Amino acid sequence: MIAKLEMLIALSKEQHFGRAADALGITQPTLSAGIKQLEEHLGVKLVHRGSRFRGLTPEGKRALELSLGIVRETRRLREEMRFSRKGLSGQIRLAVIPTALTWASALATRFNAAHPNVGFSIMSRSSVEVLAQIENLEADAGISYLDNEPLGRMAVQPMYHEHYTLVCHERHPLAQRTSVGWADLAGLNLCLLTPDMQNRRIINRNFMEAGLSPAAMIESNSIVVLVSNVAAGDWVTILPTDMAGFLSAGHPLKVLPLKGGVTAHGVGLLAPHQEPQTPVLAALFETAAGLAR
C-alpha cells in the first residue's frame, strides 16, 4: 500500500506516467497497474485517463493530500527504527536557495564530521521550490529565507542574515572605492539572478527604495554564471557577502559593501514541523544552531 501511495505522489509531481515510472525506477506498466490496484482498493477513481495523464480526480487530490502525510510518517518510522539499530545513518536531501549554498556546504561538512554515516544530497532551488519540495517529500529539509515567503507549518532554525555586496572587476571605475550605495549602481551593466529568485526580488526592492529601476541585461539562476560575466568584462553583480567572497577568491575581482537599503533578511534551516523530530533532523537542527553561533 505504501508503495502504491508513493506511485500516486510521483504521478502527481511528474504529471506523466512515463516520467513518474522513471522517477520511481519501475516500468510504466508496473506504475499503471499499481495506480489501478490502488483505485480498486479504495473503491474510487483517482486519475483521469485518456491517451495520456489528464490529472487527478477530486478523490485523487484528497487521496494525494492524505498520502503525503502517510508516506511522511512511514519514512519517519523507518528512520527511527534504523536509528535504534544503527545510530544516525542514511541520506539527507537538502533543498537550498542559491545564495545559501556556501552555508549548506558548511552545514553538511560539519554534520558529516560528527555523523559520518549520514550523507547529503544538496539541490539548488528557488525559495518557492524549497518549500514545495519539503511539502511534497522531495526534500527532507531546506535552507531558505525566513521572513519573505509564507512558511506554513515548518520547524525553523535561524542561521544568518543576508547582507549584500557589489562584485566588479578590479579594473572597474568603482573598484577603487571602499563601499558603494544603491544609487551608485544607476547605469551600470548589471547581471543578476532571474526574477523567480527571492534574492532578485529583494534586490529589486532595494533599487526601488533608491528610486531606481535598472534593467539586468544578463540574468541567470546560476551565481557562477553571474561571477563569470563579471570576471570577463564590464559587468557587475550583487551577491551576499559570504558568497561574493568565496566566488571572487583567486579572480581579478573586487568586493564592495553596499550601504543602505532595506533590512537584511534572515536565512535558516527549515523542515516539516513534527514533535519529536526524527533523530537525523534533530541532530541537523542542533548542528545548524551551532553553525549560527
C-alpha positions in Angstrom: 0.0 0.0 0.0 2.8 2.5 0.9 4.5 1.8 -2.5 1.2 2.5 -4.3 0.8 5.7 -2.4 4.3 6.7 -3.5 3.3 6.0 -7.0 0.3 8.4 -6.7 2.7 11.1 -5.3 5.2 10.6 -8.1 2.4 10.7 -10.8 1.1 14.0 -9.3 4.5 15.5 -9.3 5.6 14.4 -12.8 2.1 14.7 -14.5 3.2 11.9 -16.8 3.1 8.1 -16.4 6.4 7.5 -18.1 8.3 10.2 -16.2 6.8 9.1 -12.9 7.8 5.5 -13.6 11.3 6.6 -14.4 11.5 8.6 -11.1 10.5 5.6 -9.2 12.8 3.2 -11.1 10.0 1.0 -12.3 8.3 0.3 -15.6 5.3 2.3 -16.8 3.1 -0.9 -16.9 4.0 -1.5 -13.2 3.1 2.1 -12.3 -0.2 1.9 -14.2 -1.1 -1.4 -12.6 -0.2 0.0 -9.1 -2.5 3.0 -9.6 -5.3 0.8 -10.8 -4.9 -1.5 -7.8 -5.0 1.5 -5.5 -8.2 2.7 -7.1 -9.7 -0.8 -6.7 -8.6 -1.0 -3.1 -10.1 2.5 -2.3 -13.2 2.0 -4.4 -12.8 5.3 -6.3 -11.3 6.7 -9.5 -8.2 8.6 -8.7 -6.8 9.5 -12.1 -8.4 11.0 -15.3 -7.1 8.7 -18.0 -7.0 9.1 -21.8 -4.3 8.7 -24.3 -2.2 10.5 -21.6 -2.4 11.6 -18.0 -5.2 14.2 -17.6 -4.9 15.0 -13.9 -6.3 13.7 -10.6 -10.0 13.4 -9.9 -11.3 15.3 -6.8 -11.0 12.0 -4.9 -7.4 11.6 -6.3 -6.5 15.1 -5.0 -7.8 14.3 -1.5 -6.0 10.9 -1.6 -2.8 12.7 -2.6 -3.1 15.0 0.4 -3.6 12.1 2.8 -0.9 10.0 1.1 1.7 12.7 1.7 1.1 12.5 5.4 1.0 8.7 5.5 4.3 8.4 3.5 6.0 11.1 5.6 5.1 9.3 8.8 6.1 5.9 7.3 9.5 7.3 6.4 9.8 8.8 9.9 9.0 5.3 11.4 11.7 3.7 9.2 14.3 6.3 10.2 13.6 5.9 13.9 13.8 2.1 13.7 17.1 2.4 11.7 18.4 4.8 14.4 17.6 2.2 17.0 19.7 -0.4 15.1 22.5 1.6 13.5 22.5 5.1 15.1 22.4 8.1 12.8 22.7 7.0 9.2 21.1 7.5 5.8 20.9 10.4 3.4 19.6 14.0 3.9 18.1 15.6 0.8 18.6 19.4 1.3 17.0 22.0 -0.9 18.9 25.3 -0.8 18.4 28.8 -2.2 21.4 29.6 -4.5 22.8 32.4 -2.2 23.0 30.0 0.8 25.0 27.2 -0.9 28.2 28.0 1.0 26.3 27.7 4.2 24.8 24.4 3.1 28.3 23.1 2.4 29.5 24.2 5.8 26.4 22.6 7.5 26.9 19.3 5.6 30.6 19.0 6.2 30.3 19.8 9.9 27.4 17.4 10.3 29.1 14.6 8.4 32.3 15.1 10.5 30.2 14.3 13.6 28.0 11.7 12.0 30.0 10.0 9.2 27.2 7.5 8.3 24.9 10.3 7.1 25.3 11.6 3.6 23.9 14.6 1.8 22.2 15.4 -1.5 22.2 19.2 -1.9 20.0 20.8 -4.5 19.9 24.4 -5.6 16.3 25.7 -5.7 14.3 28.9 -5.5 12.7 29.7 -2.2 9.3 28.7 -3.5 10.7 25.4 -4.7 12.4 24.8 -1.4 9.1 24.9 0.4 7.3 22.9 -2.3 9.9 20.1 -2.2 9.7 19.8 1.6 5.9 19.6 1.5 6.0 17.1 -1.4 8.5 14.9 0.3 11.2 15.6 -2.4 13.4 17.1 0.2 13.9 16.3 3.9 14.9 19.9 4.8 15.9 23.2 3.2 17.8 26.4 3.7 15.8 29.5 2.7 14.6 32.9 3.6 12.6 33.1 6.9 10.8 36.4 6.5 9.6 36.7 2.9 7.7 33.6 1.8 4.8 32.3 4.0 6.5 29.3 5.7 3.4 27.4 6.9 3.9 24.7 9.4 7.7 24.5 9.4 10.3 23.9 12.1 12.8 26.8 11.8 16.4 27.3 12.9 17.7 30.8 12.0 21.3 30.7 10.8 22.4 34.2 9.5 21.2 37.5 8.0 22.0 38.2 4.3 24.0 41.4 3.6 24.8 42.5 0.1 27.9 43.4 -1.8 28.8 44.6 -5.2 31.2 42.4 -7.2 33.1 44.1 -10.0 36.3 43.7 -12.0 39.4 45.1 -10.3 39.7 47.5 -13.3 36.1 48.8 -12.9 35.8 52.5 -12.1 34.1 51.6 -8.8 36.9 49.2 -7.7 38.9 52.0 -6.0 36.1 52.8 -3.6 35.7 51.2 -0.1 31.9 51.0 -0.4 29.0 52.0 -2.7 25.4 52.9 -2.2 22.5 51.5 -4.2 22.0 54.8 -6.0 25.6 54.5 -7.3 24.6 51.5 -9.4 22.5 53.5 -11.9 23.6 53.0 -15.5 25.9 50.0 -14.7 25.9 46.8 -16.7 24.1 44.5 -14.3 23.9 40.7 -14.3 21.6 39.3 -11.7 19.6 36.2 -10.7 16.4 35.6 -12.5 13.2 37.2 -11.3 11.8 34.0 -9.9 14.5 34.0 -7.2 13.6 35.7 -4.0 17.1 37.2 -3.8 16.3 39.1 -7.0 13.1 40.4 -5.6 14.9 41.7 -2.6 17.5 43.4 -4.8 14.7 44.9 -6.9 13.1 46.3 -3.7 16.4 47.9 -2.7 16.6 49.6 -6.1 13.0 50.8 -5.7 13.9 52.3 -2.3 16.8 54.1 -4.0 14.4 55.4 -6.7 15.9 53.3 -9.5 14.6 50.6 -11.9 17.7 49.4 -13.7 17.4 46.5 -16.2 19.7 43.5 -15.9 20.8 42.6 -19.4 22.1 39.2 -18.3 20.0 37.0 -16.0 20.7 33.5 -14.7 19.6 31.1 -12.0 23.3 30.3 -11.5 25.6 32.5 -9.4 28.6 31.0 -11.2 27.3 32.5 -14.5 27.0 35.9 -12.9 30.5 35.9 -11.5 32.0 34.6 -14.8 30.4 37.5 -16.6 31.9 40.0 -14.1 35.3 38.4 -14.5 35.1 38.6 -18.3 34.2 42.2 -18.8 32.5 45.4 -17.7 29.7 43.8 -15.8 28.8 44.0 -12.1 26.6 41.8 -9.9 25.2 41.9 -6.4 25.7 38.9 -4.0 25.5 38.2 -0.3 28.8 38.9 1.4 30.0 35.3 2.1 29.1 34.0 -1.4 30.8 37.0 -3.0 34.0 36.4 -1.0 34.0 32.7 -1.8 33.5 33.1 -5.6 35.8 36.0 -6.1 38.8 34.4 -4.4 41.6 33.9 -6.9 40.0 36.1 -9.5 40.7 39.7 -10.6 37.5 40.9 -8.8 36.7 43.4 -6.1 34.0 43.0 -3.5 32.5 46.3 -2.2 30.0 46.6 0.7 26.6 48.0 -0.3 25.4 50.6 2.1 21.8 51.4 2.9 18.8 49.6 1.5 16.1 47.5 3.2 16.7 45.5 6.4 18.8 42.4 5.9 16.8 39.2 5.5 17.1 36.2 7.8 18.1 32.8 6.3 17.8 29.5 8.1 17.1 25.7 8.2 13.6 24.5 7.5 11.9 21.1 8.0 8.4 19.8 8.5 7.1 20.6 11.9 6.8 17.4 13.9 7.2 16.5 17.6 9.6 15.0 18.2 11.7 15.4 15.1 13.4 12.4 13.7 16.8 11.7 15.1 18.7 12.8 12.0 16.7 16.1 11.6 17.1 16.8 15.4 20.8 16.4 15.0 20.8 18.6 11.8 19.0 21.4 13.7 21.5 21.2 16.5 24.3 21.5 14.0 22.7 24.4 12.3 22.3 26.2 15.7 26.0 25.6 16.4 26.9 27.0 13.0 24.8 30.1 13.6 26.6 30.7 16.8 
